[in-house]
Amino acid sequence: MAASRAAIRYAKATLNLALEQKLNDQVETDMLTIQNTLAESTDLQNVLNSPVIKGEEKKNALKKIFANTQEITKGLIGLLIANKRINELGEVAMKYRILNQELKGKDTAVVTTAVPLSNDLEKKLLEKVKNITGKDVSIKNQIDESILGGFILRVGDLQFDASIANKLTKLKRDFTSEAYISKI
């Protein structure tokens, strides 16, 4: 799931405000809490994505859930609700964390797999990515069963797609191409 342009803009604006107030690390902690809370609660995800539930109700629920967060984070939540983009809260949080880590000279590699990475595989992948990028890298594992197997690795602007779904798509394209049909 690639971050939308709007999510990136909100994350950048929030980071700029946090940097001005020297609260970027505290807000990053809030963003991690938001990401973890959304990942653990499908009910909360459903509430945020529901067009039936009014914005004010979503705002009240989020104020209670994230009561111990920085004012900047609360302001972001209010802004997302006002602009009817609260369903992008998880993406904004993820992008904020990535941008803040990049400022510190660290990078985040997002690895999408059909099943969770084992600790051993994660360590090997982390070592390879550090060698390729030359940066201190952390790994975020996203699960997407639709890729069937293999993985998709994203680091900054680079993407390597070694998923089974991608290989099947390429194979289908080859079978339906004019060049292949003319060989038969």
OpenMM code with the backbone's topology and positions (N, CA, C; nanometers):
from openmm import Vec3, app, unit

residues = "MET ALA ALA SER ARG ALA ALA ILE ARG TYR ALA LYS ALA THR LEU ASN LEU ALA LEU GLU GLN LYS LEU ASN ASP GLN VAL GLU THR ASP MET LEU THR ILE GLN ASN THR LEU ALA GLU SER THR ASP LEU GLN ASN VAL LEU ASN SER PRO VAL ILE LYS GLY GLU GLU LYS LYS ASN ALA LEU LYS LYS ILE PHE ALA ASN THR GLN GLU ILE THR LYS GLY LEU ILE GLY LEU LEU ILE ALA ASN LYS ARG ILE ASN GLU LEU GLY GLU VAL ALA MET LYS TYR ARG ILE LEU ASN GLN GLU LEU LYS GLY LYS ASP THR ALA VAL VAL THR THR ALA VAL PRO LEU SER ASN ASP LEU GLU LYS LYS LEU LEU GLU LYS VAL LYS ASN ILE THR GLY LYS ASP VAL SER ILE LYS ASN GLN ILE ASP GLU SER ILE LEU GLY GLY PHE ILE LEU ARG VAL GLY ASP LEU GLN PHE ASP ALA SER ILE ALA ASN LYS LEU THR LYS LEU LYS ARG ASP PHE THR SER GLU ALA TYR ILE SER LYS ILE".split()
positions = [
    Vec3(0.0846, -0.1166, 0.0000),
    Vec3(0.0000, 0.0000, 0.0000),
    Vec3(0.0890, 0.1226, 0.0000),
    Vec3(0.0919, 0.1891, -0.1103),
    Vec3(0.1722, 0.3090, -0.1211),
    Vec3(0.0998, 0.4254, -0.0555),
    Vec3(0.1780, 0.5101, 0.0099),
    Vec3(0.1182, 0.6260, 0.0752),
    Vec3(0.0632, 0.7206, -0.0303),
    Vec3(-0.0559, 0.7736, -0.0063),
    Vec3(-0.1155, 0.8668, -0.1010),
    Vec3(-0.0417, 0.9999, -0.0945),
    Vec3(-0.0595, 1.0798, -0.1979),
    Vec3(0.0056, 1.2105, -0.1997),
    Vec3(-0.0429, 1.2959, -0.0839),
    Vec3(-0.1724, 1.2864, -0.0544),
    Vec3(-0.2273, 1.3652, 0.0559),
    Vec3(-0.1640, 1.3228, 0.1879),
    Vec3(-0.1494, 1.1923, 0.2091),
    Vec3(-0.0884, 1.1439, 0.3334),
    Vec3(0.0542, 1.1952, 0.3477),
    Vec3(0.1270, 1.1975, 0.2375),
    Vec3(0.2648, 1.2478, 0.2405),
    Vec3(0.2662, 1.3962, 0.2752),
    Vec3(0.1748, 1.4733, 0.2156),
    Vec3(0.1704, 1.6176, 0.2441),
    Vec3(0.1367, 1.6431, 0.3910),
    Vec3(0.0384, 1.5704, 0.4447),
    Vec3(0.0035, 1.5882, 0.5863),
    Vec3(0.1214, 1.5498, 0.6758),
    Vec3(0.1900, 1.4419, 0.6403),
    Vec3(0.3047, 1.3975, 0.7203),
    Vec3(0.4164, 1.5017, 0.7181),
    Vec3(0.4445, 1.5566, 0.6003),
    Vec3(0.5496, 1.6594, 0.5891),
    Vec3(0.5138, 1.7846, 0.6681),
    Vec3(0.3884, 1.8276, 0.6567),
    Vec3(0.3456, 1.9485, 0.7285),
    Vec3(0.3535, 1.9261, 0.8793),
    Vec3(0.3120, 1.8083, 0.9233),
    Vec3(0.3162, 1.7766, 1.0662),
    Vec3(0.4608, 1.7714, 1.1140),
    Vec3(0.5481, 1.7129, 1.0340),
    Vec3(0.6896, 1.7056, 1.0703),
    Vec3(0.7508, 1.8449, 1.0779),
    Vec3(0.7186, 1.9307, 0.9831),
    Vec3(0.7719, 2.0674, 0.9860),
    Vec3(0.7289, 2.1406, 1.1127),
    Vec3(0.6026, 2.1265, 1.1506),
    Vec3(0.5528, 2.1892, 1.2729),
    Vec3(0.6222, 2.1305, 1.3961),
    Vec3(0.6376, 1.9993, 1.3975),
    Vec3(0.7041, 1.9333, 1.5105),
    Vec3(0.8505, 1.9755, 1.5210),
    Vec3(0.9169, 1.9921, 1.4072),
    Vec3(1.0566, 2.0364, 1.4082),
    Vec3(1.0686, 2.1782, 1.4629),
    Vec3(0.9747, 2.2650, 1.4245),
    Vec3(0.9764, 2.4026, 1.4757),
    Vec3(0.9656, 2.4046, 1.6275),
    Vec3(0.8852, 2.3130, 1.6817),
    Vec3(0.8631, 2.3089, 1.8260),
    Vec3(0.9574, 2.2101, 1.8955),
    Vec3(1.0488, 2.1518, 1.8186),
    Vec3(1.1453, 2.0539, 1.8703),
    Vec3(1.0756, 1.9369, 1.9408),
    Vec3(0.9677, 1.8889, 1.8792),
    Vec3(0.8897, 1.7773, 1.9336),
    Vec3(0.8804, 1.6620, 1.8344),
    Vec3(0.9698, 1.6597, 1.7347),
    Vec3(0.9571, 1.5593, 1.6299),
    Vec3(0.9675, 1.4155, 1.6812),
    Vec3(1.0529, 1.3898, 1.7793),
    Vec3(1.0654, 1.2539, 1.8321),
    Vec3(0.9441, 1.2151, 1.9166),
    Vec3(0.8903, 1.3105, 1.9932),
    Vec3(0.7711, 1.2818, 2.0726),
    Vec3(0.6512, 1.2540, 1.9814),
    Vec3(0.6393, 1.3316, 1.8736),
    Vec3(0.5297, 1.3096, 1.7786),
    Vec3(0.5507, 1.1766, 1.7063),
    Vec3(0.6763, 1.1396, 1.6804),
    Vec3(0.7024, 1.0092, 1.6185),
    Vec3(0.6543, 0.8964, 1.7097),
    Vec3(0.6741, 0.9122, 1.8390),
    Vec3(0.6232, 0.8132, 1.9347),
    Vec3(0.4711, 0.8045, 1.9259),
    Vec3(0.4049, 0.9205, 1.9133),
    Vec3(0.2589, 0.9221, 1.8957),
    Vec3(0.2194, 0.8477, 1.7689),
    Vec3(0.2949, 0.8703, 1.6615),
    Vec3(0.2625, 0.8074, 1.5334),
    Vec3(0.2789, 0.6561, 1.5409),
    Vec3(0.3785, 0.6110, 1.6161),
    Vec3(0.3962, 0.4672, 1.6362),
    Vec3(0.2771, 0.4111, 1.7127),
    Vec3(0.2326, 0.4836, 1.8147),
    Vec3(0.1154, 0.4411, 1.8924),
    Vec3(-0.0072, 0.4334, 1.8020),
    Vec3(-0.0246, 0.5316, 1.7158),
    Vec3(-0.1380, 0.5322, 1.6228),
    Vec3(-0.1299, 0.4120, 1.5295),
    Vec3(-0.0128, 0.3881, 1.4721),
    Vec3(0.0038, 0.2749, 1.3813),
    Vec3(-0.0278, 0.1427, 1.4517),
    Vec3(0.0276, 0.1242, 1.5706),
    Vec3(0.0047, -0.0003, 1.6436),
    Vec3(-0.1409, -0.0169, 1.6819),
    Vec3(-0.2053, 0.0912, 1.7251),
    Vec3(-0.3459, 0.0851, 1.7645),
    Vec3(-0.4327, 0.0490, 1.6448),
    Vec3(-0.4075, 0.1105, 1.5307),
    Vec3(-0.4853, 0.0802, 1.4108),
    Vec3(-0.4610, -0.0635, 1.3634),
    Vec3(-0.3374, -0.1093, 1.3748),
    Vec3(-0.3047, -0.2451, 1.3319),
    Vec3(-0.3733, -0.3491, 1.4203),
    Vec3(-0.3886, -0.3173, 1.5485),
    Vec3(-0.4472, -0.4122, 1.6427),
    Vec3(-0.5999, -0.4092, 1.6458),
    Vec3(-0.6611, -0.3029, 1.5936),
    Vec3(-0.8061, -0.2880, 1.6064),
    Vec3(-0.8750, -0.2707, 1.4716),
    Vec3(-0.9325, -0.3784, 1.4231),
    Vec3(-1.0089, -0.3682, 1.2983),
    Vec3(-1.1365, -0.2881, 1.3212),
    Vec3(-1.1882, -0.2902, 1.4441),
    Vec3(-1.3071, -0.2103, 1.4750),
    Vec3(-1.2773, -0.0614, 1.4564),
    Vec3(-1.1617, -0.0166, 1.5042),
    Vec3(-1.1241, 0.1236, 1.4889),
    Vec3(-1.1043, 0.1582, 1.3409),
    Vec3(-1.0424, 0.0687, 1.2662),
    Vec3(-1.0250, 0.0905, 1.1229),
    Vec3(-1.1609, 0.1057, 1.0548),
    Vec3(-1.2555, 0.0195, 1.0926),
    Vec3(-1.3901, 0.0257, 1.0341),
    Vec3(-1.4597, 0.1568, 1.0681),
    Vec3(-1.4420, 0.2045, 1.1919),
    Vec3(-1.5020, 0.3315, 1.2331),
    Vec3(-1.4449, 0.4452, 1.1487),
    Vec3(-1.3134, 0.4483, 1.1317),
    Vec3(-1.2494, 0.5561, 1.0560),
    Vec3(-1.2887, 0.5541, 0.9082),
    Vec3(-1.3112, 0.4357, 0.8544),
    Vec3(-1.3455, 0.4230, 0.7125),
    Vec3(-1.4952, 0.4349, 0.6856),
    Vec3(-1.5761, 0.4353, 0.7898),
    Vec3(-1.7216, 0.4370, 0.7732),
    Vec3(-1.7728, 0.5745, 0.7309),
    Vec3(-1.8473, 0.5791, 0.6205),
    Vec3(-1.9081, 0.7065, 0.5801),
    Vec3(-2.0337, 0.7385, 0.6623),
    Vec3(-2.0841, 0.6402, 0.7351),
    Vec3(-2.2065, 0.6568, 0.8139),
    Vec3(-2.1792, 0.7293, 0.9456),
    Vec3(-2.0640, 0.7026, 1.0060),
    Vec3(-2.0296, 0.7635, 1.1342),
    Vec3(-1.9824, 0.9065, 1.1101),
    Vec3(-2.0433, 0.9988, 1.1821),
    Vec3(-2.0128, 1.1410, 1.1656),
    Vec3(-1.8713, 1.1736, 1.2138),
    Vec3(-1.8146, 1.2770, 1.1539),
    Vec3(-1.6800, 1.3208, 1.1877),
    Vec3(-1.6634, 1.3557, 1.3339),
    Vec3(-1.7661, 1.4183, 1.3924),
    Vec3(-1.7589, 1.4573, 1.5336),
    Vec3(-1.7490, 1.3348, 1.6240),
    Vec3(-1.8215, 1.2282, 1.5890),
    Vec3(-1.8151, 1.1045, 1.6672),
    Vec3(-1.6764, 1.0404, 1.6553),
    Vec3(-1.6204, 1.0431, 1.5344),
    Vec3(-1.4852, 0.9890, 1.5140),
    Vec3(-1.3842, 1.0691, 1.5954),
    Vec3(-1.4007, 1.2025, 1.5925),
    Vec3(-1.3092, 1.2906, 1.6658),
    Vec3(-1.3148, 1.2623, 1.8154),
    Vec3(-1.4362, 1.2469, 1.8703),
    Vec3(-1.4511, 1.2192, 2.0138),
    Vec3(-1.3887, 1.0848, 2.0505),
    Vec3(-1.4097, 0.9850, 1.9659),
    Vec3(-1.3515, 0.8529, 1.9928),
    Vec3(-1.1992, 0.8595, 1.9897),
    Vec3(-1.1444, 0.9273, 1.8887),
    Vec3(-0.9986, 0.9370, 1.8767),
    Vec3(-0.9370, 1.0205, 1.9884),
    Vec3(-1.0101, 1.1234, 2.0344),
    Vec3(-0.9600, 1.2043, 2.1475),
    Vec3(-0.9439, 1.1174, 2.2719),
    Vec3(-1.0398, 1.0274, 2.2948),
    Vec3(-1.0321, 0.9395, 2.4118),
    Vec3(-0.9208, 0.8368, 2.3951),
    Vec3(-0.9108, 0.7791, 2.2756),
    Vec3(-0.8103, 0.6752, 2.2515),
    Vec3(-0.6688, 0.7323, 2.2591),
    Vec3(-0.6502, 0.8508, 2.2005),
    Vec3(-0.5167, 0.9119, 2.1950),
    Vec3(-0.5084, 1.0353, 2.2847),
    Vec3(-0.5632, 1.0245, 2.4035),
    Vec3(-0.5672, 1.1370, 2.4978),
    Vec3(-0.4277, 1.1803, 2.5441),
    Vec3(-0.3332, 1.0885, 2.5479),
    Vec3(-0.1998, 1.1190, 2.6007),
    Vec3(-0.0996, 1.1577, 2.4926),
    Vec3(-0.1461, 1.2037, 2.3787),
    Vec3(-0.0558, 1.2405, 2.2710),
    Vec3(-0.0257, 1.3905, 2.2729),
    Vec3(0.0720, 1.4300, 2.1934),
    Vec3(0.1114, 1.5705, 2.1821),
    Vec3(-0.0009, 1.6515, 2.1164),
    Vec3(-0.0017, 1.7813, 2.1428),
    Vec3(-0.1030, 1.8699, 2.0832),
    Vec3(-0.0937, 1.8693, 1.9307),
    Vec3(0.0269, 1.8556, 1.8781),
    Vec3(0.0458, 1.8505, 1.7329),
    Vec3(-0.0294, 1.7299, 1.6756),
    Vec3(-0.0186, 1.6172, 1.7427),
    Vec3(-0.0863, 1.4957, 1.6972),
    Vec3(-0.2372, 1.5126, 1.7037),
    Vec3(-0.2851, 1.5718, 1.8126),
    Vec3(-0.4289, 1.5962, 1.8252),
    Vec3(-0.4768, 1.6928, 1.7167),
    Vec3(-0.3946, 1.7919, 1.6865),
    Vec3(-0.4279, 1.8863, 1.5800),
    Vec3(-0.4345, 1.8181, 1.4438),
    Vec3(-0.3412, 1.7251, 1.4189),
    Vec3(-0.3421, 1.6490, 1.2944),
    Vec3(-0.4705, 1.5687, 1.2817),
    Vec3(-0.5092, 1.5022, 1.3891),
    Vec3(-0.6321, 1.4221, 1.3874),
    Vec3(-0.7525, 1.5121, 1.3577),
    Vec3(-0.7582, 1.6277, 1.4233),
    Vec3(-0.8676, 1.7221, 1.3988),
    Vec3(-0.8701, 1.7703, 1.2545),
    Vec3(-0.7527, 1.7982, 1.1993),
    Vec3(-0.7427, 1.8453, 1.0618),
    Vec3(-0.7863, 1.7371, 0.9624),
    Vec3(-0.7426, 1.6139, 0.9875),
    Vec3(-0.7817, 1.5041, 0.8992),
    Vec3(-0.9331, 1.4826, 0.9012),
    Vec3(-0.9929, 1.4977, 1.0190),
    Vec3(-1.1385, 1.4837, 1.0288),
    Vec3(-1.2076, 1.5981, 0.9554),
    Vec3(-1.1608, 1.7194, 0.9770),
    Vec3(-1.2215, 1.8366, 0.9125),
    Vec3(-1.2134, 1.8277, 0.7604),
    Vec3(-1.1043, 1.7711, 0.7108),
    Vec3(-1.0853, 1.7596, 0.5657),
    Vec3(-1.1349, 1.6262, 0.5097),
    Vec3(-1.2057, 1.5500, 0.5943),
    Vec3(-1.2623, 1.4205, 0.5545),
    Vec3(-1.1560, 1.3242, 0.5000),
    Vec3(-1.0423, 1.3215, 0.5683),
    Vec3(-0.9317, 1.2324, 0.5306),
    Vec3(-0.8841, 1.1470, 0.6483),
    Vec3(-0.9697, 1.1310, 0.7475),
    Vec3(-0.9295, 1.0559, 0.8672),
    Vec3(-0.8982, 0.9100, 0.8348),
    Vec3(-0.9527, 0.8593, 0.7260),
    Vec3(-0.9221, 0.7214, 0.6868),
    Vec3(-0.7750, 0.7047, 0.6475),
    Vec3(-0.7032, 0.8153, 0.6281),
    Vec3(-0.5616, 0.8095, 0.5925),
    Vec3(-0.4691, 0.8270, 0.7136),
    Vec3(-0.5257, 0.8254, 0.8332),
    Vec3(-0.4460, 0.8469, 0.9541),
    Vec3(-0.3297, 0.7493, 0.9654),
    Vec3(-0.3530, 0.6229, 0.9385),
    Vec3(-0.2470, 0.5219, 0.9466),
    Vec3(-0.1346, 0.5484, 0.8471),
    Vec3(-0.1708, 0.5880, 0.7253),
    Vec3(-0.0707, 0.6191, 0.6231),
    Vec3(0.0101, 0.7425, 0.6612),
    Vec3(-0.0585, 0.8442, 0.7145),
    Vec3(0.0105, 0.9664, 0.7566),
    Vec3(0.1099, 0.9330, 0.8677),
    Vec3(0.0664, 0.8510, 0.9629),
    Vec3(0.1536, 0.8127, 1.0744),
    Vec3(0.2768, 0.7382, 1.0238),
    Vec3(0.2560, 0.6443, 0.9324),
    Vec3(0.3684, 0.5674, 0.8792),
    Vec3(0.4649, 0.6592, 0.8042),
    Vec3(0.4123, 0.7474, 0.7201),
    Vec3(0.4985, 0.8360, 0.6411),
    Vec3(0.5721, 0.9350, 0.7314),
    Vec3(0.5061, 0.9840, 0.8359),
    Vec3(0.5719, 1.0743, 0.9305),
    Vec3(0.6944, 1.0054, 0.9902),
    Vec3(0.6758, 0.8831, 1.0357),
    Vec3(0.7857, 0.8098, 1.0985),
    Vec3(0.9014, 0.7894, 1.0010),
    Vec3(0.8688, 0.7568, 0.8766),
    Vec3(0.9728, 0.7367, 0.7754),
    Vec3(1.0493, 0.8671, 0.7509),
    Vec3(0.9760, 0.9769, 0.7358),
    Vec3(1.0402, 1.1069, 0.7114),
    Vec3(1.1280, 1.1487, 0.8286),
    Vec3(1.0807, 1.1290, 0.9509),
    Vec3(1.1596, 1.1665, 1.0688),
    Vec3(1.2859, 1.0799, 1.0794),
    Vec3(1.2742, 0.9523, 1.0470),
    Vec3(1.3918, 0.8647, 1.0500),
    Vec3(1.4935, 0.9063, 0.9435),
    Vec3(1.4431, 0.9476, 0.8258),
    Vec3(1.5331, 0.9920, 0.7192),
    Vec3(1.6117, 1.1159, 0.7630),
    Vec3(1.5472, 1.2047, 0.8388),
    Vec3(1.6168, 1.3231, 0.8899),
    Vec3(1.7324, 1.2853, 0.9817),
    Vec3(1.7175, 1.1747, 1.0508),
    Vec3(1.8205, 1.1276, 1.1432),
    Vec3(1.9273, 1.0442, 1.0721),
    Vec3(1.9147, 1.0309, 0.9392),
    Vec3(2.0112, 0.9501, 0.8642),
    Vec3(1.9765, 0.8035, 0.8630),
    Vec3(1.8574, 0.7714, 0.9070),
    Vec3(1.8122, 0.6325, 0.9059),
    Vec3(1.7079, 0.6186, 0.7964),
    Vec3(1.6911, 0.4982, 0.7478),
    Vec3(1.5928, 0.4728, 0.6445),
    Vec3(1.5070, 0.3547, 0.6878),
    Vec3(1.3870, 0.3478, 0.6334),
    Vec3(1.2980, 0.2370, 0.6643),
    Vec3(1.2701, 0.1606, 0.5363),
    Vec3(1.2946, 0.0326, 0.5407),
    Vec3(1.2624, -0.0547, 0.4288),
    Vec3(1.1283, -0.1195, 0.4595),
    Vec3(1.0347, -0.1043, 0.3674),
    Vec3(0.9036, -0.1663, 0.3845),
    Vec3(0.9037, -0.2939, 0.3022),
    Vec3(0.8857, -0.4065, 0.3710),
    Vec3(0.8856, -0.5366, 0.3059),
    Vec3(0.7444, -0.5925, 0.3144),
    Vec3(0.6845, -0.6144, 0.1985),
    Vec3(0.5503, -0.6707, 0.1932),
    Vec3(0.5635, -0.8189, 0.1613),
    Vec3(0.5071, -0.9028, 0.2480),
    Vec3(0.5120, -1.0468, 0.2293),
    Vec3(0.3731, -1.1058, 0.2506),
    Vec3(0.3543, -1.2296, 0.2058),
    Vec3(0.2261, -1.2971, 0.2245),
    Vec3(0.2110, -1.3472, 0.3679),
    Vec3(0.3231, -1.3771, 0.4314),
    Vec3(0.3251, -1.4224, 0.5713),
    Vec3(0.4306, -1.3422, 0.6458),
    Vec3(0.4215, -1.3323, 0.7790),
    Vec3(0.5218, -1.2553, 0.8534),
    Vec3(0.6634, -1.3106, 0.8333),
    Vec3(0.7606, -1.2192, 0.8303),
    Vec3(0.9010, -1.2585, 0.8181),
    Vec3(0.9484, -1.3265, 0.9459),
    Vec3(1.0303, -1.4290, 0.9315),
    Vec3(1.0929, -1.4898, 1.0490),
    Vec3(1.2051, -1.3979, 1.0948),
    Vec3(1.2462, -1.4113, 1.2189),
    Vec3(1.3547, -1.3274, 1.2721),
    Vec3(1.4836, -1.3462, 1.1931),
    Vec3(1.5137, -1.4716, 1.1561),
    Vec3(1.6358, -1.5012, 1.0820),
    Vec3(1.6330, -1.4358, 0.9445),
    Vec3(1.5200, -1.4471, 0.8751),
    Vec3(1.5064, -1.3869, 0.7424),
    Vec3(1.5093, -1.2351, 0.7507),
    Vec3(1.4495, -1.1801, 0.8546),
    Vec3(1.4497, -1.0345, 0.8723),
    Vec3(1.5922, -0.9833, 0.8920),
    Vec3(1.6729, -1.0559, 0.9704),
    Vec3(1.8126, -1.0155, 0.9932),
    Vec3(1.8931, -1.0190, 0.8632),
    Vec3(1.8740, -1.1248, 0.7834),
    Vec3(1.9460, -1.1373, 0.6562),
    Vec3(1.9056, -1.0249, 0.5610),
    Vec3(1.7761, -0.9974, 0.5546),
    Vec3(1.7256, -0.8926, 0.4679),
    Vec3(1.7778, -0.7558, 0.5120),
    Vec3(1.7786, -0.7338, 0.6418),
    Vec3(1.8286, -0.6075, 0.6978),
    Vec3(1.9749, -0.5865, 0.6600),
    Vec3(2.0551, -0.6916, 0.6688),
    Vec3(2.1967, -0.6839, 0.6339),
    Vec3(2.2155, -0.6508, 0.4855),
    Vec3(2.1374, -0.7156, 0.3992),
    Vec3(2.1463, -0.6898, 0.2547),
    Vec3(2.1074, -0.5455, 0.2221),
    Vec3(1.9988, -0.4983, 0.2823),
    Vec3(1.9512, -0.3627, 0.2552),
    Vec3(2.0531, -0.2602, 0.3039),
    Vec3(2.1157, -0.2833, 0.4192),
    Vec3(2.2199, -0.1923, 0.4692),
    Vec3(2.3370, -0.1871, 0.3727),
    Vec3(2.3745, -0.3018, 0.3166),
    Vec3(2.4853, -0.3063, 0.2204),
    Vec3(2.4499, -0.2305, 0.0923),
    Vec3(2.3268, -0.2429, 0.0478),
    Vec3(2.2838, -0.1772, -0.0764),
    Vec3(2.2745, -0.0260, -0.0586),
    Vec3(2.2104, 0.0176, 0.0509),
    Vec3(2.1848, 0.1610, 0.0701),
    Vec3(2.2992, 0.2344, 0.1388),
    Vec3(2.3773, 0.1636, 0.2180),
    Vec3(2.4838, 0.2277, 0.2935),
    Vec3(2.4316, 0.3092, 0.4111),
    Vec3(2.3053, 0.2904, 0.4458),
    Vec3(2.2440, 0.3648, 0.5557),
    Vec3(2.2015, 0.2701, 0.6667),
    Vec3(2.1795, 0.3305, 0.7823),
    Vec3(2.1215, 0.2559, 0.8934),
    Vec3(1.9737, 0.2371, 0.8596),
    Vec3(1.9309, 0.1124, 0.8473),
    Vec3(1.7964, 0.0824, 0.7983),
    Vec3(1.7205, -0.0002, 0.9009),
    Vec3(1.5921, 0.0306, 0.9134),
    Vec3(1.5035, -0.0550, 0.9916),
    Vec3(1.4022, -0.1158, 0.8955),
    Vec3(1.3441, -0.2270, 0.9355),
    Vec3(1.2503, -0.2971, 0.8474),
    Vec3(1.1111, -0.2925, 0.9060),
    Vec3(1.0156, -0.2614, 0.8203),
    Vec3(0.8741, -0.2680, 0.8561),
    Vec3(0.8127, -0.3738, 0.7667),
    Vec3(0.7560, -0.4766, 0.8277),
    Vec3(0.6961, -0.5869, 0.7532),
    Vec3(0.5456, -0.5653, 0.7426),
    Vec3(0.4957, -0.5584, 0.6179),
    Vec3(0.3522, -0.5501, 0.5938),
    Vec3(0.3072, -0.6828, 0.5356),
    Vec3(0.1910, -0.7280, 0.5772),
    Vec3(0.1374, -0.8546, 0.5297),
    Vec3(0.0304, -0.8264, 0.4247),
    Vec3(0.0436, -0.8897, 0.3089),
    Vec3(-0.0550, -0.8791, 0.2018),
    Vec3(-0.0631, -1.0156, 0.1346),
    Vec3(-0.1653, -1.0916, 0.1684),
    Vec3(-0.1781, -1.2277, 0.1177),
    Vec3(-0.1984, -1.2323, -0.0333),
    Vec3(-0.2396, -1.1206, -0.0934),
    Vec3(-0.2653, -1.1202, -0.2371),
    Vec3(-0.1384, -1.1353, -0.3211),
    Vec3(-0.0208, -1.1168, -0.2608),
    Vec3(0.1024, -1.1339, -0.3390),
    Vec3(0.1411, -1.2816, -0.3502),
    Vec3(0.0681, -1.3682, -0.2795),
    Vec3(0.0801, -1.5142, -0.2840),
    Vec3(0.2085, -1.5684, -0.2236),
    Vec3(0.3204, -1.5072, -0.2474),
    Vec3(0.4493, -1.5523, -0.1955),
    Vec3(0.5563, -1.4559, -0.2421),
    Vec3(0.6793, -1.4799, -0.2011),
    Vec3(0.7869, -1.3879, -0.2355),
    Vec3(0.7763, -1.2615, -0.1514),
    Vec3(0.8232, -1.1489, -0.2061),
    Vec3(0.8190, -1.0239, -0.1304),
    Vec3(0.8267, -0.9049, -0.2241),
    Vec3(0.7879, -0.7892, -0.1707),
    Vec3(0.8066, -0.6610, -0.2379),
    Vec3(0.8844, -0.5754, -0.1390),
    Vec3(0.9987, -0.5249, -0.1823),
    Vec3(1.0854, -0.4448, -0.0960),
    Vec3(1.0872, -0.3016, -0.1469),
    Vec3(1.0575, -0.2066, -0.0560),
    Vec3(1.0629, -0.0649, -0.0899),
    Vec3(1.1559, 0.0051, 0.0077),
    Vec3(1.2550, 0.0752, -0.0469),
    Vec3(1.3450, 0.1576, 0.0333),
    Vec3(1.3534, 0.2916, -0.0366),
    Vec3(1.2970, 0.3941, 0.0260),
    Vec3(1.2947, 0.5254, -0.0374),
    Vec3(1.2194, 0.5185, -0.1688),
    Vec3(1.2862, 0.5572, -0.2775),
    Vec3(1.2244, 0.5555, -0.4095),
    Vec3(1.2474, 0.4240, -0.4833),
    Vec3(1.3248, 0.3342, -0.4262),
    Vec3(1.3558, 0.2076, -0.4905),
    Vec3(1.2517, 0.1024, -0.4550),
    Vec3(1.2172, 0.0183, -0.5537),
    Vec3(1.1257, -0.0920, -0.5272),
    Vec3(1.1744, -0.2143, -0.6025),
    Vec3(1.1736, -0.3290, -0.5339),
    Vec3(1.2092, -0.4567, -0.5940),
    Vec3(1.0919, -0.5503, -0.5698),
    Vec3(1.0287, -0.5953, -0.6783),
    Vec3(0.9099, -0.6804, -0.6677),
    Vec3(0.9462, -0.8234, -0.7056),
    Vec3(0.9601, -0.9088, -0.6058),
    Vec3(0.9891, -1.0500, -0.6273),
    Vec3(0.8715, -1.1345, -0.5793),
    Vec3(0.7504, -1.0811, -0.5992),
    Vec3(0.6311, -1.1528, -0.5543),
    Vec3(0.5855, -1.2528, -0.6599),
    Vec3(0.5201, -1.3567, -0.6148),
    Vec3(0.4649, -1.4580, -0.7051),
    Vec3(0.3567, -1.3940, -0.7918),
    Vec3(0.2747, -1.3085, -0.7335),
    Vec3(0.1679, -1.2422, -0.8093),
    Vec3(0.2271, -1.1624, -0.9256),
    Vec3(0.3379, -1.0933, -0.9030),
    Vec3(0.4032, -1.0161, -1.0096),
    Vec3(0.4563, -1.1085, -1.1185),
    Vec3(0.5156, -1.2189, -1.0787),
    Vec3(0.5695, -1.3132, -1.1774),
    Vec3(0.4573, -1.3757, -1.2597),
    Vec3(0.3443, -1.4065, -1.1951),
    Vec3(0.2300, -1.4609, -1.2682),
    Vec3(0.1733, -1.3585, -1.3667),
    Vec3(0.1704, -1.2324, -1.3263),
    Vec3(0.1227, -1.1260, -1.4151),
    Vec3(0.2131, -1.1136, -1.5370),
    Vec3(0.3447, -1.1187, -1.5153),
    Vec3(0.4387, -1.1117, -1.6269),
    Vec3(0.4223, -1.2314, -1.7203),
    Vec3(0.4037, -1.3493, -1.6627),
    Vec3(0.3847, -1.4704, -1.7417),
    Vec3(0.2565, -1.4605, -1.8249),
    Vec3(0.1505, -1.4101, -1.7647),
    Vec3(0.0237, -1.3922, -1.8362),
    Vec3(0.0422, -1.2936, -1.9516),
    Vec3(0.1136, -1.1855, -1.9250),
    Vec3(0.1396, -1.0845, -2.0280),
    Vec3(0.2195, -1.1461, -2.1432),
    Vec3(0.3176, -1.2313, -2.1095),
    Vec3(0.3977, -1.2953, -2.2132),
    Vec3(0.3122, -1.3893, -2.2984),
    Vec3(0.2243, -1.4646, -2.2351),
    Vec3(0.1395, -1.5591, -2.3074),
    Vec3(0.0397, -1.4890, -2.3984),
    Vec3(-0.0034, -1.3719, -2.3615),
    Vec3(-0.1034, -1.3009, -2.4410),
    Vec3(-0.0416, -1.2014, -2.5385),
    Vec3(0.0900, -1.1905, -2.5385),
    Vec3(0.1545, -1.0933, -2.6278),
    Vec3(0.1574, -1.1450, -2.7712),
    Vec3(0.1628, -1.0529, -2.8610),
    Vec3(0.1670, -1.0835, -3.0050),
    Vec3(0.2886, -1.1692, -3.0400),
    Vec3(0.4035, -1.1373, -2.9814),
    Vec3(0.5277, -1.2092, -3.0131),
    Vec3(0.5161, -1.3558, -2.9768),
    Vec3(0.4547, -1.3881, -2.8641),
    Vec3(0.4421, -1.5262, -2.8214),
    Vec3(0.3446, -1.5999, -2.9099),
    Vec3(0.2349, -1.5359, -2.9446),
    Vec3(0.1317, -1.6002, -3.0265),
    Vec3(0.1870, -1.6293, -3.1671),
    Vec3(0.2690, -1.5391, -3.2200),
    Vec3(0.3244, -1.5606, -3.3540),
    Vec3(0.4229, -1.6760, -3.3582),
    Vec3(0.4828, -1.7143, -3.2441),
    Vec3(0.5772, -1.8273, -3.2394),
    Vec3(0.5058, -1.9604, -3.2453),
    Vec3(0.3782, -1.9613, -3.2112),
    Vec3(0.3031, -2.0882, -3.2050),
    Vec3(0.2656, -2.1368, -3.3402),
] * unit.nanometer
topology = app.Topology()
chain = topology.addChain("A")
for resn in residues:
    res = topology.addResidue(resn, chain)
    for name in ("N", "CA", "C"):
        topology.addAtom(name, app.Element.getBySymbol(name[0]), res)
